[in-house]
Amino acid sequence: MPQLPFVLGYDAAGYDEDGNEVIVHSVIGDPDAGLGDETLGPNRALLSEQHDGTFVEYLTVPTRDL
């Protein structure tokens, strides 16, 4: 269960810090999982699951999720 209050949403598109158009991958991976695909790691999470979701004015995610 998420801690309340939390922000819903997992679909996002916008601009990166250089002004490039981007789409946000909604799975925040675990780069230390050592599985070759960090989205399969045991510590992966969806936006709005362990992290606030995309129904916000500004969203910050790791660059690898763009």
All heavy atoms as TSV, in Angstrom:
chain	resi	resn	atom	element	x	y	z
A	1	MET	N	N	0.842	-1.199	0.000
A	1	MET	CA	C	0.000	0.000	0.000
A	1	MET	C	C	0.875	1.245	0.000
A	1	MET	O	O	1.844	1.325	0.740
A	1	MET	CB	C	-0.853	0.052	1.257
A	1	MET	CG	C	-2.160	-0.726	1.236
A	1	MET	SD	S	-3.216	-0.384	-0.167
A	1	MET	CE	C	-4.058	1.058	0.354
A	2	PRO	N	N	0.523	2.223	-0.827
A	2	PRO	CA	C	1.272	3.482	-0.821
A	2	PRO	C	C	0.965	4.276	0.438
A	2	PRO	O	O	-0.074	4.102	1.067
A	2	PRO	CB	C	0.751	4.202	-2.064
A	2	PRO	CG	C	-0.582	3.593	-2.334
A	2	PRO	CD	C	-0.531	2.187	-1.819
A	3	GLN	N	N	1.897	5.149	0.781
A	3	GLN	CA	C	1.675	6.058	1.899
A	3	GLN	C	C	0.752	7.171	1.428
A	3	GLN	O	O	0.947	7.713	0.356
A	3	GLN	CB	C	2.995	6.645	2.387
A	3	GLN	CG	C	3.916	5.606	2.984
A	3	GLN	CD	C	3.450	5.159	4.351
A	3	GLN	OE1	O	2.315	4.738	4.537
A	3	GLN	NE2	N	4.322	5.238	5.306
A	4	LEU	N	N	-0.247	7.483	2.198
A	4	LEU	CA	C	-1.182	8.551	1.846
A	4	LEU	C	C	-0.676	9.877	2.375
A	4	LEU	O	O	-0.076	9.918	3.434
A	4	LEU	CB	C	-2.561	8.234	2.421
A	4	LEU	CG	C	-3.194	6.955	1.896
A	4	LEU	CD1	C	-4.519	6.709	2.601
A	4	LEU	CD2	C	-3.399	6.993	0.400
A	5	PRO	N	N	-0.897	10.968	1.726
A	5	PRO	CA	C	-1.477	11.076	0.384
A	5	PRO	C	C	-0.433	10.742	-0.680
A	5	PRO	O	O	0.764	10.876	-0.459
A	5	PRO	CB	C	-1.885	12.537	0.278
A	5	PRO	CG	C	-0.900	13.254	1.128
A	5	PRO	CD	C	-0.558	12.283	2.254
A	6	PHE	N	N	-0.893	10.291	-1.832
A	6	PHE	CA	C	0.004	10.022	-2.942
A	6	PHE	C	C	-0.639	10.524	-4.224
A	6	PHE	O	O	-1.837	10.738	-4.288
A	6	PHE	CB	C	0.366	8.532	-3.042
A	6	PHE	CG	C	-0.795	7.634	-3.389
A	6	PHE	CD1	C	-1.010	7.243	-4.702
A	6	PHE	CD2	C	-1.648	7.174	-2.411
A	6	PHE	CE1	C	-2.069	6.418	-5.023
A	6	PHE	CE2	C	-2.704	6.342	-2.732
A	6	PHE	CZ	C	-2.923	5.969	-4.037
A	7	VAL	N	N	0.187	10.723	-5.249
A	7	VAL	CA	C	-0.261	11.274	-6.523
A	7	VAL	C	C	-0.386	10.139	-7.533
A	7	VAL	O	O	0.540	9.350	-7.695
A	7	VAL	CB	C	0.737	12.336	-7.046
A	7	VAL	CG1	C	0.276	12.899	-8.371
A	7	VAL	CG2	C	0.907	13.441	-6.015
A	8	LEU	N	N	-1.527	10.052	-8.189
A	8	LEU	CA	C	-1.761	9.024	-9.205
A	8	LEU	C	C	-1.142	9.403	-10.542
A	8	LEU	O	O	-0.711	10.523	-10.738
A	8	LEU	CB	C	-3.261	8.817	-9.389
A	8	LEU	CG	C	-4.024	8.250	-8.201
A	8	LEU	CD1	C	-5.518	8.269	-8.486
A	8	LEU	CD2	C	-3.550	6.857	-7.882
A	9	GLY	N	N	-1.159	8.460	-11.470
A	9	GLY	CA	C	-0.744	8.704	-12.847
A	9	GLY	C	C	0.567	8.054	-13.193
A	9	GLY	O	O	1.491	8.031	-12.391
A	10	TYR	N	N	0.622	7.457	-14.403
A	10	TYR	CA	C	1.876	6.853	-14.837
A	10	TYR	C	C	2.212	7.136	-16.291
A	10	TYR	O	O	3.254	6.724	-16.767
A	10	TYR	CB	C	1.912	5.348	-14.555
A	10	TYR	CG	C	0.783	4.565	-15.161
A	10	TYR	CD1	C	0.843	4.126	-16.475
A	10	TYR	CD2	C	-0.338	4.255	-14.416
A	10	TYR	CE1	C	-0.195	3.406	-17.026
A	10	TYR	CE2	C	-1.381	3.530	-14.969
A	10	TYR	CZ	C	-1.297	3.105	-16.271
A	10	TYR	OH	O	-2.326	2.392	-16.811
A	11	ASP	N	N	1.364	7.819	-17.020
A	11	ASP	CA	C	1.670	8.220	-18.396
A	11	ASP	C	C	2.169	9.655	-18.393
A	11	ASP	O	O	1.534	10.529	-17.795
A	11	ASP	CB	C	0.434	8.136	-19.285
A	11	ASP	CG	C	-0.034	6.719	-19.515
A	11	ASP	OD1	O	0.818	5.826	-19.554
A	11	ASP	OD2	O	-1.249	6.510	-19.670
A	12	ALA	N	N	3.293	9.898	-19.070
A	12	ALA	CA	C	3.828	11.256	-19.097
A	12	ALA	C	C	4.649	11.488	-20.355
A	12	ALA	O	O	5.309	10.579	-20.859
A	12	ALA	CB	C	4.693	11.526	-17.875
A	13	ALA	N	N	4.572	12.686	-20.844
A	13	ALA	CA	C	5.414	13.161	-21.938
A	13	ALA	C	C	5.749	14.606	-21.620
A	13	ALA	O	O	5.017	15.283	-20.909
A	13	ALA	CB	C	4.695	13.053	-23.272
A	14	GLY	N	N	6.855	15.067	-22.144
A	14	GLY	CA	C	7.236	16.446	-21.858
A	14	GLY	C	C	8.561	16.767	-22.492
A	14	GLY	O	O	8.852	16.317	-23.597
A	15	TYR	N	N	9.377	17.505	-21.758
A	15	TYR	CA	C	10.667	17.976	-22.254
A	15	TYR	C	C	11.733	17.675	-21.223
A	15	TYR	O	O	11.508	17.815	-20.025
A	15	TYR	CB	C	10.623	19.485	-22.520
A	15	TYR	CG	C	9.598	19.847	-23.564
A	15	TYR	CD1	C	8.312	20.205	-23.205
A	15	TYR	CD2	C	9.919	19.817	-24.913
A	15	TYR	CE1	C	7.359	20.523	-24.161
A	15	TYR	CE2	C	8.976	20.132	-25.884
A	15	TYR	CZ	C	7.706	20.480	-25.493
A	15	TYR	OH	O	6.764	20.784	-26.452
A	16	ASP	N	N	12.917	17.290	-21.720
A	16	ASP	CA	C	14.027	17.081	-20.801
A	16	ASP	C	C	14.716	18.412	-20.520
A	16	ASP	O	O	14.283	19.469	-20.998
A	16	ASP	CB	C	15.009	16.025	-21.333
A	16	ASP	CG	C	15.776	16.465	-22.577
A	16	ASP	OD1	O	15.690	17.642	-22.981
A	16	ASP	OD2	O	16.465	15.603	-23.152
A	17	GLU	N	N	15.787	18.377	-19.745
A	17	GLU	CA	C	16.454	19.614	-19.332
A	17	GLU	C	C	17.088	20.373	-20.498
A	17	GLU	O	O	17.383	21.555	-20.384
A	17	GLU	CB	C	17.505	19.318	-18.267
A	17	GLU	CG	C	18.573	18.360	-18.720
A	17	GLU	CD	C	19.446	17.878	-17.570
A	17	GLU	OE1	O	19.073	18.061	-16.411
A	17	GLU	OE2	O	20.500	17.304	-17.868
A	18	ASP	N	N	17.268	19.689	-21.652
A	18	ASP	CA	C	17.809	20.347	-22.840
A	18	ASP	C	C	16.732	20.808	-23.805
A	18	ASP	O	O	17.037	21.301	-24.890
A	18	ASP	CB	C	18.767	19.399	-23.576
A	18	ASP	CG	C	19.974	19.035	-22.728
A	18	ASP	OD1	O	20.469	19.921	-21.998
A	18	ASP	OD2	O	20.409	17.873	-22.787
A	19	GLY	N	N	15.464	20.616	-23.446
A	19	GLY	CA	C	14.365	21.051	-24.295
A	19	GLY	C	C	13.924	20.035	-25.329
A	19	GLY	O	O	13.084	20.337	-26.170
A	20	ASN	N	N	14.454	18.814	-25.269
A	20	ASN	CA	C	14.053	17.757	-26.197
A	20	ASN	C	C	12.732	17.132	-25.758
A	20	ASN	O	O	12.517	16.923	-24.562
A	20	ASN	CB	C	15.121	16.653	-26.253
A	20	ASN	CG	C	16.463	17.175	-26.701
A	20	ASN	OD1	O	16.565	17.836	-27.715
A	20	ASN	ND2	N	17.494	16.895	-25.923
A	21	GLU	N	N	11.858	16.817	-26.719
A	21	GLU	CA	C	10.615	16.133	-26.392
A	21	GLU	C	C	10.927	14.712	-25.933
A	21	GLU	O	O	11.744	14.027	-26.534
A	21	GLU	CB	C	9.686	16.092	-27.602
A	21	GLU	CG	C	9.163	17.449	-27.998
A	21	GLU	CD	C	8.234	17.386	-29.190
A	21	GLU	OE1	O	8.251	16.389	-29.943
A	21	GLU	OE2	O	7.468	18.343	-29.368
A	22	VAL	N	N	10.271	14.264	-24.872
A	22	VAL	CA	C	10.510	12.934	-24.328
A	22	VAL	C	C	9.203	12.275	-23.911
A	22	VAL	O	O	8.199	12.947	-23.667
A	22	VAL	CB	C	11.463	12.964	-23.107
A	22	VAL	CG1	C	12.846	13.438	-23.487
A	22	VAL	CG2	C	10.889	13.822	-21.990
A	23	ILE	N	N	9.228	10.965	-23.837
A	23	ILE	CA	C	8.168	10.168	-23.234
A	23	ILE	C	C	8.790	9.490	-22.028
A	23	ILE	O	O	9.902	8.971	-22.092
A	23	ILE	CB	C	7.617	9.120	-24.216
A	23	ILE	CG1	C	6.971	9.830	-25.398
A	23	ILE	CG2	C	6.624	8.197	-23.530
A	23	ILE	CD1	C	6.529	8.903	-26.498
A	24	VAL	N	N	8.070	9.469	-20.919
A	24	VAL	CA	C	8.584	8.894	-19.684
A	24	VAL	C	C	8.161	7.430	-19.592
A	24	VAL	O	O	6.986	7.103	-19.745
A	24	VAL	CB	C	8.052	9.670	-18.456
A	24	VAL	CG1	C	8.518	9.023	-17.153
A	24	VAL	CG2	C	8.494	11.120	-18.515
A	25	HIS	N	N	9.128	6.552	-19.357
A	25	HIS	CA	C	8.843	5.138	-19.113
A	25	HIS	C	C	8.341	5.048	-17.676
A	25	HIS	O	O	8.990	5.523	-16.746
A	25	HIS	CB	C	10.116	4.312	-19.305
A	25	HIS	CG	C	9.864	2.857	-19.377
A	25	HIS	ND1	N	9.527	2.102	-18.284
A	25	HIS	CD2	C	9.893	1.996	-20.430
A	25	HIS	CE1	C	9.369	0.844	-18.650
A	25	HIS	NE2	N	9.588	0.756	-19.948
A	26	SER	N	N	7.195	4.434	-17.481
A	26	SER	CA	C	6.557	4.453	-16.162
A	26	SER	C	C	7.139	3.461	-15.161
A	26	SER	O	O	6.753	3.466	-14.004
A	26	SER	CB	C	5.059	4.195	-16.310
A	26	SER	OG	O	4.838	2.925	-16.877
A	27	VAL	N	N	8.064	2.601	-15.590
A	27	VAL	CA	C	8.703	1.666	-14.665
A	27	VAL	C	C	10.050	2.247	-14.251
A	27	VAL	O	O	10.930	2.443	-15.081
A	27	VAL	CB	C	8.915	0.276	-15.300
A	27	VAL	CG1	C	9.618	-0.653	-14.309
A	27	VAL	CG2	C	7.591	-0.324	-15.737
A	28	ILE	N	N	10.187	2.549	-12.977
A	28	ILE	CA	C	11.460	3.013	-12.445
A	28	ILE	C	C	12.252	1.765	-12.089
A	28	ILE	O	O	11.897	1.022	-11.171
A	28	ILE	CB	C	11.270	3.907	-11.198
A	28	ILE	CG1	C	10.348	5.084	-11.512
A	28	ILE	CG2	C	12.609	4.379	-10.677
A	28	ILE	CD1	C	10.842	6.006	-12.594
A	29	GLY	N	N	13.292	1.486	-12.872
A	29	GLY	CA	C	14.033	0.238	-12.755
A	29	GLY	C	C	15.037	0.223	-11.625
A	29	GLY	O	O	15.247	1.198	-10.913
A	30	ASP	N	N	15.673	-0.922	-11.493
A	30	ASP	CA	C	16.711	-1.146	-10.498
A	30	ASP	C	C	18.005	-1.457	-11.245
A	30	ASP	O	O	18.242	-2.600	-11.637
A	30	ASP	CB	C	16.317	-2.318	-9.599
A	30	ASP	CG	C	17.367	-2.654	-8.564
A	30	ASP	OD1	O	18.335	-1.875	-8.409
A	30	ASP	OD2	O	17.229	-3.690	-7.897
A	31	PRO	N	N	18.855	-0.437	-11.490
A	31	PRO	CA	C	20.059	-0.668	-12.278
A	31	PRO	C	C	21.048	-1.638	-11.634
A	31	PRO	O	O	21.912	-2.179	-12.294
A	31	PRO	CB	C	20.677	0.726	-12.418
A	31	PRO	CG	C	20.118	1.508	-11.291
A	31	PRO	CD	C	18.764	0.927	-11.013
A	32	ASP	N	N	20.904	-1.913	-10.351
A	32	ASP	CA	C	21.800	-2.830	-9.652
A	32	ASP	C	C	21.280	-4.269	-9.633
A	32	ASP	O	O	21.865	-5.127	-8.989
A	32	ASP	CB	C	22.023	-2.352	-8.216
A	32	ASP	CG	C	22.677	-0.982	-8.165
A	32	ASP	OD1	O	23.526	-0.707	-9.041
A	32	ASP	OD2	O	22.334	-0.195	-7.273
A	33	ALA	N	N	20.189	-4.547	-10.340
A	33	ALA	CA	C	19.590	-5.886	-10.310
A	33	ALA	C	C	20.472	-6.921	-10.990
A	33	ALA	O	O	20.402	-8.104	-10.659
A	33	ALA	CB	C	18.216	-5.858	-10.964
A	34	GLY	N	N	21.292	-6.502	-11.976
A	34	GLY	CA	C	22.186	-7.431	-12.647
A	34	GLY	C	C	21.488	-8.435	-13.535
A	34	GLY	O	O	21.997	-9.511	-13.786
A	35	LEU	N	N	20.303	-8.083	-14.035
A	35	LEU	CA	C	19.529	-9.003	-14.869
A	35	LEU	C	C	19.599	-8.661	-16.345
A	35	LEU	O	O	18.983	-9.340	-17.160
A	35	LEU	CB	C	18.062	-9.006	-14.418
A	35	LEU	CG	C	17.802	-9.441	-12.978
A	35	LEU	CD1	C	16.349	-9.229	-12.613
A	35	LEU	CD2	C	18.184	-10.899	-12.800
A	36	GLY	N	N	20.297	-7.603	-16.708
A	36	GLY	CA	C	20.336	-7.169	-18.097
A	36	GLY	C	C	19.173	-6.262	-18.450
A	36	GLY	O	O	19.252	-5.461	-19.356
A	37	ASP	N	N	18.076	-6.384	-17.763
A	37	ASP	CA	C	16.904	-5.516	-17.951
A	37	ASP	C	C	16.478	-5.049	-16.569
A	37	ASP	O	O	15.872	-5.804	-15.807
A	37	ASP	CB	C	15.766	-6.270	-18.640
A	37	ASP	CG	C	14.547	-5.399	-18.901
A	37	ASP	OD1	O	14.497	-4.257	-18.389
A	37	ASP	OD2	O	13.638	-5.851	-19.611
A	38	GLU	N	N	16.820	-3.808	-16.245
A	38	GLU	CA	C	16.559	-3.313	-14.893
A	38	GLU	C	C	15.084	-3.248	-14.538
A	38	GLU	O	O	14.730	-3.211	-13.372
A	38	GLU	CB	C	17.207	-1.949	-14.688
A	38	GLU	CG	C	16.649	-0.859	-15.563
A	38	GLU	CD	C	17.429	0.426	-15.427
A	38	GLU	OE1	O	18.642	0.418	-15.678
A	38	GLU	OE2	O	16.811	1.429	-15.049
A	39	THR	N	N	14.195	-3.278	-15.535
A	39	THR	CA	C	12.762	-3.250	-15.238
A	39	THR	C	C	12.254	-4.590	-14.733
A	39	THR	O	O	11.106	-4.703	-14.343
A	39	THR	CB	C	11.941	-2.820	-16.469
A	39	THR	OG1	O	12.118	-3.782	-17.513
A	39	THR	CG2	C	12.346	-1.448	-16.946
A	40	LEU	N	N	13.099	-5.614	-14.735
A	40	LEU	CA	C	12.724	-6.923	-14.193
A	40	LEU	C	C	13.248	-7.136	-12.776
A	40	LEU	O	O	12.957	-8.150	-12.160
A	40	LEU	CB	C	13.259	-8.038	-15.104
A	40	LEU	CG	C	12.741	-8.030	-16.534
A	40	LEU	CD1	C	13.433	-9.120	-17.345
A	40	LEU	CD2	C	11.235	-8.187	-16.579
A	41	GLY	N	N	14.026	-6.185	-12.271
A	41	GLY	CA	C	14.616	-6.318	-10.945
A	41	GLY	C	C	13.576	-6.329	-9.842
A	41	GLY	O	O	12.477	-5.797	-9.987
A	42	PRO	N	N	13.902	-6.926	-8.712
A	42	PRO	CA	C	12.949	-7.012	-7.601
A	42	PRO	C	C	12.625	-5.665	-6.959
A	42	PRO	O	O	11.605	-5.548	-6.282
A	42	PRO	CB	C	13.653	-7.938	-6.606
A	42	PRO	CG	C	15.102	-7.803	-6.923
A	42	PRO	CD	C	15.183	-7.551	-8.401
A	43	ASN	N	N	13.461	-4.651	-7.170
A	43	ASN	CA	C	13.218	-3.337	-6.574
A	43	ASN	C	C	12.610	-2.347	-7.555
A	43	ASN	O	O	12.587	-1.152	-7.283
A	43	ASN	CB	C	14.523	-2.768	-6.016
A	43	ASN	CG	C	15.047	-3.600	-4.869
A	43	ASN	OD1	O	14.278	-4.104	-4.066
A	43	ASN	ND2	N	16.348	-3.773	-4.803
A	44	ARG	N	N	12.116	-2.808	-8.704
A	44	ARG	CA	C	11.483	-1.906	-9.663
A	44	ARG	C	C	10.158	-1.414	-9.087
A	44	ARG	O	O	9.598	-2.037	-8.185
A	44	ARG	CB	C	11.252	-2.619	-10.987
A	44	ARG	CG	C	10.114	-3.628	-10.900
A	44	ARG	CD	C	9.964	-4.396	-12.174
A	44	ARG	NE	N	8.849	-5.300	-12.152
A	44	ARG	CZ	C	8.779	-6.444	-11.507
A	44	ARG	NH1	N	9.785	-6.821	-10.749
A	44	ARG	NH2	N	7.717	-7.210	-11.580
A	45	ALA	N	N	9.686	-0.310	-9.607
A	45	ALA	CA	C	8.422	0.240	-9.140
A	45	ALA	C	C	7.773	1.039	-10.259
A	45	ALA	O	O	8.461	1.609	-11.105
A	45	ALA	CB	C	8.654	1.141	-7.940
A	46	LEU	N	N	6.483	1.086	-10.265
A	46	LEU	CA	C	5.747	1.930	-11.200
A	46	LEU	C	C	5.551	3.312	-10.594
A	46	LEU	O	O	5.440	3.447	-9.368
A	46	LEU	CB	C	4.365	1.340	-11.491
A	46	LEU	CG	C	4.335	0.031	-12.246
A	46	LEU	CD1	C	2.901	-0.483	-12.302
A	46	LEU	CD2	C	4.885	0.209	-13.637
A	47	LEU	N	N	5.514	4.312	-11.466
A	47	LEU	CA	C	5.124	5.632	-10.975
A	47	LEU	C	C	3.730	5.495	-10.369
A	47	LEU	O	O	2.892	4.744	-10.871
A	47	LEU	CB	C	5.104	6.639	-12.128
A	47	LEU	CG	C	6.469	7.004	-12.687
A	47	LEU	CD1	C	6.313	7.865	-13.920
A	47	LEU	CD2	C	7.292	7.724	-11.640
A	48	SER	N	N	3.473	6.192	-9.318
A	48	SER	CA	C	2.261	6.189	-8.494
A	48	SER	C	C	2.133	4.922	-7.653
A	48	SER	O	O	1.132	4.710	-7.000
A	48	SER	CB	C	0.977	6.442	-9.302
A	48	SER	OG	O	0.512	5.304	-9.978
A	49	GLU	N	N	3.171	4.092	-7.647
A	49	GLU	CA	C	3.185	2.917	-6.774
A	49	GLU	C	C	4.070	3.227	-5.563
A	49	GLU	O	O	3.575	3.320	-4.452
A	49	GLU	CB	C	3.717	1.716	-7.543
A	49	GLU	CG	C	3.709	0.419	-6.765
A	49	GLU	CD	C	4.263	-0.719	-7.585
A	49	GLU	OE1	O	5.452	-0.658	-7.966
A	49	GLU	OE2	O	3.507	-1.660	-7.845
A	50	GLN	N	N	5.380	3.406	-5.804
A	50	GLN	CA	C	6.296	3.785	-4.726
A	50	GLN	C	C	6.758	5.228	-4.863
A	50	GLN	O	O	7.367	5.767	-3.956
A	50	GLN	CB	C	7.514	2.873	-4.719
A	50	GLN	CG	C	7.195	1.454	-4.340
A	50	GLN	CD	C	8.441	0.592	-4.349
A	50	GLN	OE1	O	9.551	1.081	-4.427
A	50	GLN	NE2	N	8.247	-0.703	-4.270
A	51	HIS	N	N	6.506	5.827	-6.017
A	51	HIS	CA	C	6.876	7.216	-6.289
A	51	HIS	C	C	5.612	7.963	-6.677
A	51	HIS	O	O	4.673	7.359	-7.207
A	51	HIS	CB	C	7.874	7.290	-7.456
A	51	HIS	CG	C	9.048	6.385	-7.299
A	51	HIS	ND1	N	10.116	6.705	-6.496
A	51	HIS	CD2	C	9.317	5.172	-7.821
A	51	HIS	CE1	C	10.996	5.721	-6.537
A	51	HIS	NE2	N	10.533	4.778	-7.339
A	52	ASP	N	N	5.574	9.268	-6.417
A	52	ASP	CA	C	4.419	10.045	-6.863
A	52	ASP	C	C	4.244	9.891	-8.361
A	52	ASP	O	O	5.206	9.770	-9.115
A	52	ASP	CB	C	4.585	11.527	-6.515
A	52	ASP	CG	C	4.231	11.809	-5.063
A	52	ASP	OD1	O	3.529	10.984	-4.445
A	52	ASP	OD2	O	4.651	12.853	-4.560
A	53	GLY	N	N	3.005	9.905	-8.808
A	53	GLY	CA	C	2.694	9.713	-10.211
A	53	GLY	C	C	2.789	10.980	-11.030
A	53	GLY	O	O	3.349	11.994	-10.604
A	54	THR	N	N	2.209	10.931	-12.209
A	54	THR	CA	C	2.411	11.975	-13.206
A	54	THR	C	C	1.352	13.075	-13.204
A	54	THR	O	O	1.432	13.981	-14.015
A	54	THR	CB	C	2.470	11.342	-14.603
A	54	THR	OG1	O	1.251	10.639	-14.850
A	54	THR	CG2	C	3.638	10.388	-14.716
A	55	PHE	N	N	0.382	13.007	-12.334
A	55	PHE	CA	C	-0.611	14.086	-12.263
A	55	PHE	C	C	-0.065	15.240	-11.419
A	55	PHE	O	O	-0.678	15.689	-10.464
A	55	PHE	CB	C	-1.927	13.594	-11.670
A	55	PHE	CG	C	-2.653	12.567	-12.493
A	55	PHE	CD1	C	-3.615	11.769	-11.927
A	55	PHE	CD2	C	-2.387	12.397	-13.849
A	55	PHE	CE1	C	-4.302	10.832	-12.681
A	55	PHE	CE2	C	-3.064	11.461	-14.604
A	55	PHE	CZ	C	-4.019	10.673	-14.017
A	56	VAL	N	N	1.111	15.686	-11.789
A	56	VAL	CA	C	1.791	16.778	-11.108
A	56	VAL	C	C	2.193	17.814	-12.141
A	56	VAL	O	O	2.179	17.557	-13.342
A	56	VAL	CB	C	3.045	16.280	-10.351
A	56	VAL	CG1	C	2.679	15.379	-9.203
A	56	VAL	CG2	C	4.001	15.570	-11.278
A	57	GLU	N	N	2.561	18.990	-11.700
A	57	GLU	CA	C	2.991	20.021	-12.644
A	57	GLU	C	C	4.372	19.713	-13.214
A	57	GLU	O	O	4.623	19.887	-14.398
A	57	GLU	CB	C	2.999	21.387	-11.954
A	57	GLU	CG	C	3.263	22.520	-12.901
A	57	GLU	CD	C	3.051	23.880	-12.263
A	57	GLU	OE1	O	2.537	23.961	-11.137
A	57	GLU	OE2	O	3.415	24.866	-12.909
A	58	TYR	N	N	5.291	19.246	-12.367
A	58	TYR	CA	C	6.642	18.882	-12.784
A	58	TYR	C	C	6.970	17.508	-12.241
A	58	TYR	O	O	6.608	17.174	-11.122
A	58	TYR	CB	C	7.673	19.896	-12.273
A	58	TYR	CG	C	7.519	21.259	-12.886
A	58	TYR	CD1	C	6.859	22.271	-12.211
A	58	TYR	CD2	C	8.021	21.523	-14.153
A	58	TYR	CE1	C	6.701	23.521	-12.775
A	58	TYR	CE2	C	7.867	22.769	-14.724
A	58	TYR	CZ	C	7.209	23.760	-14.031
A	58	TYR	OH	O	7.057	24.988	-14.607
A	59	LEU	N	N	7.702	16.725	-13.044
A	59	LEU	CA	C	8.067	15.368	-12.669
A	59	LEU	C	C	9.565	15.184	-12.880
A	59	LEU	O	O	10.100	15.603	-13.906
A	59	LEU	CB	C	7.298	14.374	-13.549
A	59	LEU	CG	C	7.578	12.900	-13.353
A	59	LEU	CD1	C	7.059	12.446	-11.991
A	59	LEU	CD2	C	6.906	12.101	-14.465
A	60	THR	N	N	10.227	14.559	-11.932
A	60	THR	CA	C	11.646	14.270	-12.057
A	60	THR	C	C	11.828	12.758	-12.005
A	60	THR	O	O	11.372	12.113	-11.067
A	60	THR	CB	C	12.446	14.921	-10.906
A	60	THR	OG1	O	12.244	16.327	-10.960
A	60	THR	CG2	C	13.917	14.633	-11.041
A	61	VAL	N	N	12.466	12.220	-13.048
A	61	VAL	CA	C	12.768	10.785	-13.099
A	61	VAL	C	C	14.213	10.622	-13.553
A	61	VAL	O	O	14.793	11.549	-14.125
A	61	VAL	CB	C	11.836	10.019	-14.060
A	61	VAL	CG1	C	10.393	10.102	-13.605
A	61	VAL	CG2	C	11.972	10.515	-15.491
A	62	PRO	N	N	14.810	9.449	-13.315
A	62	PRO	CA	C	16.167	9.224	-13.833
A	62	PRO	C	C	16.189	9.370	-15.363
A	62	PRO	O	O	15.233	8.994	-16.047
A	62	PRO	CB	C	16.468	7.779	-13.422
A	62	PRO	CG	C	15.557	7.510	-12.268
A	62	PRO	CD	C	14.331	8.309	-12.533
A	63	THR	N	N	17.277	9.887	-15.892
A	63	THR	CA	C	17.404	10.096	-17.341
A	63	THR	C	C	17.175	8.808	-18.110
A	63	THR	O	O	16.601	8.825	-19.196
A	63	THR	CB	C	18.799	10.666	-17.678
A	63	THR	OG1	O	18.968	11.874	-16.937
A	63	THR	CG2	C	18.946	10.956	-19.160
A	64	ARG	N	N	17.565	7.676	-17.559
A	64	ARG	CA	C	17.401	6.396	-18.261
A	64	ARG	C	C	15.926	6.029	-18.452
A	64	ARG	O	O	15.613	5.132	-19.215
A	64	ARG	CB	C	18.138	5.281	-17.520
A	64	ARG	CG	C	17.565	4.980	-16.158
A	64	ARG	CD	C	18.381	3.914	-15.424
A	64	ARG	NE	N	17.786	3.595	-14.150
A	64	ARG	CZ	C	17.995	4.253	-13.031
A	64	ARG	NH1	N	18.813	5.276	-13.009
A	64	ARG	NH2	N	17.390	3.900	-11.921
A	65	ASP	N	N	15.012	6.717	-17.766
A	65	ASP	CA	C	13.579	6.435	-17.921
A	65	ASP	C	C	12.911	7.355	-18.943
A	65	ASP	O	O	11.683	7.368	-19.044
A	65	ASP	CB	C	12.884	6.548	-16.574
A	65	ASP	CG	C	13.241	5.379	-15.672
A	65	ASP	OD1	O	13.095	4.238	-16.124
A	65	ASP	OD2	O	13.680	5.605	-14.532
A	66	LEU	N	N	13.696	8.094	-19.707
A	66	LEU	CA	C	13.123	8.939	-20.750
A	66	LEU	C	C	13.242	8.252	-22.087
A	66	LEU	O	O	14.154	7.500	-22.334
A	66	LEU	CB	C	13.852	10.282	-20.811
A	66	LEU	CG	C	13.810	11.107	-19.545
A	66	LEU	CD1	C	14.612	12.384	-19.747
A	66	LEU	CD2	C	12.382	11.423	-19.147
